[in-house]
């Protein structure tokens, strides 16, 4: 006997086709919600990496005449409109515009402390 989507004899049980549209809509909504959450998480990580890269580039583009030591804190100042410099002097000890304090991480990226 072949399976048919309809009753083939008078005494056969009634065959009801299940409506799967509700299941499919719910599954689709759940998948979209999960994918959107993962996308937002990746987007936030990407934006954080961009921020770290720009901070690191800001420090590396500054002038400094010493080799920074990993784990130490240094201070970035604006010397004039086009030149920044990195110093060991704290903002209290220096009269230039303070742009921020940075710590050199083990991966040679600079982390802004304030």
C-alpha positions as CSV (number, residue, x, y, z in Angstrom):
1,X,0.0,0.0,0.0
2,X,1.3,3.4,-0.9
3,X,1.0,6.3,1.5
4,X,-1.3,8.9,0.1
5,X,-2.2,12.2,1.5
6,X,-5.9,11.3,1.5
7,X,-8.0,8.4,2.8
8,X,-8.4,5.6,0.2
9,X,-11.2,3.6,1.9
10,X,-14.4,4.5,3.7
11,X,-13.0,3.1,7.0
12,X,-9.7,4.8,6.8
13,X,-8.9,7.4,9.5
14,X,-9.1,11.0,8.5
15,X,-5.8,12.5,7.5
16,X,-5.2,16.0,8.7
17,X,-2.4,18.0,7.2
18,X,-0.5,19.9,9.9
19,X,-0.2,23.6,9.3
20,X,3.6,24.3,9.7
21,X,3.4,28.0,8.8
22,X,3.3,29.0,12.5
23,X,6.4,26.7,13.3
24,X,8.3,28.1,10.3
25,X,7.5,31.7,11.2
26,X,8.6,31.1,14.8
27,X,11.8,29.4,13.8
28,X,12.6,32.1,11.2
29,X,12.0,34.8,13.9
30,X,14.3,33.0,16.3
31,X,17.0,32.5,13.8
32,X,16.9,36.2,12.7
33,X,17.0,37.3,16.3
34,X,20.0,35.2,17.1
35,X,21.8,36.2,13.9
36,X,21.1,39.9,14.7
37,X,22.5,39.5,18.2
38,X,25.7,37.9,16.9
39,X,26.0,40.6,14.2
40,X,25.6,43.3,16.9
41,X,28.3,41.6,19.0
42,X,30.7,41.4,16.1
43,X,30.0,45.0,15.2
44,X,30.7,46.2,18.7
45,X,34.0,44.2,18.7
46,X,34.9,45.7,15.3
47,X,34.2,49.2,16.5
48,X,36.3,48.6,19.7
49,X,39.2,47.4,17.5
50,X,38.9,50.4,15.3
51,X,39.0,52.7,18.4
52,X,42.1,50.8,19.8
53,X,43.8,51.1,16.4
54,X,43.1,54.9,16.1
55,X,44.4,55.4,19.7
56,X,47.5,53.4,19.0
57,X,48.1,55.2,15.7
58,X,47.7,58.6,17.5
59,X,50.5,57.6,19.9
60,X,52.8,56.1,17.3
61,X,52.5,59.2,15.1
62,X,53.7,61.4,18.0
63,X,57.3,62.3,18.5
64,X,59.3,60.6,21.2
65,X,63.0,60.2,21.7
66,X,63.0,57.1,23.9
67,X,62.0,53.5,23.7
68,X,58.8,53.0,25.7
69,X,58.8,50.2,28.2
70,X,55.9,47.7,28.2
71,X,53.6,48.2,31.1
72,X,54.6,51.8,31.8
73,X,52.4,54.9,31.5
74,X,53.2,57.8,29.3
75,X,51.5,61.0,28.5
76,X,50.6,62.5,25.1
77,X,50.8,66.2,24.6
78,X,50.1,68.6,21.7
79,X,53.2,70.7,21.0
80,X,51.6,72.7,18.2
81,X,48.9,72.4,15.6
82,X,50.6,69.6,13.7
83,X,52.8,67.9,16.2
84,X,52.2,65.7,19.3
85,X,54.8,64.3,21.6
86,X,54.9,61.5,24.1
87,X,56.5,62.1,27.5
88,X,57.1,60.6,30.9
89,X,56.1,63.9,32.5
90,X,52.7,64.0,34.2
91,X,50.2,66.7,33.3
92,X,51.0,68.5,36.5
93,X,54.7,68.7,35.4
94,X,54.1,69.9,31.8
95,X,52.5,73.1,30.4
96,X,51.4,71.6,27.0
97,X,47.9,70.5,26.2
98,X,47.4,67.0,27.6
99,X,45.7,64.7,25.1
100,X,45.7,61.6,27.4
101,X,47.7,59.1,29.3
102,X,48.5,55.8,27.7
103,X,49.9,52.5,28.8
104,X,52.0,50.3,26.4
105,X,50.5,46.8,26.4
106,X,52.4,43.6,25.8
107,X,51.1,43.4,22.2
108,X,52.6,46.9,21.6
109,X,49.2,48.5,21.4
110,X,48.5,51.6,23.4
111,X,45.7,51.7,25.9
112,X,44.2,55.0,26.9
113,X,43.9,55.3,30.7
114,X,41.7,58.4,31.0
